[in-house]
Amino acid sequence: MTSLPGDSDHDSRTTESDPVVCARCGAQAQGPQPTWSCSVENERRRYFCDTCARENLRAIEGRLDSTWW
């Protein structure tokens, strides 16, 4: 995979103490979770909890934007 310029896995805007919110259901977690999915849509990172990711796995694998789910 290719990262956007200035983008990295260690983004200074998201630290371990920042709450992460599921873009679909609003569930919250402290920092990125290993079971959550991260999607980049319109140059923005969107996180999806494991439940929402599991329910929409085919759409995610088909690379559909979450607005199509």
Residue pairs with C-beta under 8 A, 6 or more apart in sequence:
4 40
4 43
11 45
14 20
14 31
14 32
14 45
15 31
16 30
16 31
17 30
17 31
18 30
18 31
19 28
19 29
19 30
19 31
20 28
20 29
20 30
20 31
20 32
20 33
20 36
20 47
21 27
21 28
21 47
22 28
22 36
22 47
22 48
22 49
22 52
23 39
23 46
23 47
23 48
23 66
24 48
24 49
24 52
24 56
24 66
24 69
25 49
25 51
25 52
27 49
27 51
27 52
29 36
29 49
32 38
32 47
33 49
33 50
35 50
36 47
36 48
36 49
36 50
36 53
37 47
37 48
37 50
37 53
37 60
38 45
38 46
38 47
38 48
39 45
39 46
39 47
39 48
39 60
39 66
40 46
41 65
41 66
42 65
46 66
48 56
48 60
48 66
53 60
56 66
56 69
59 66
59 68
59 69
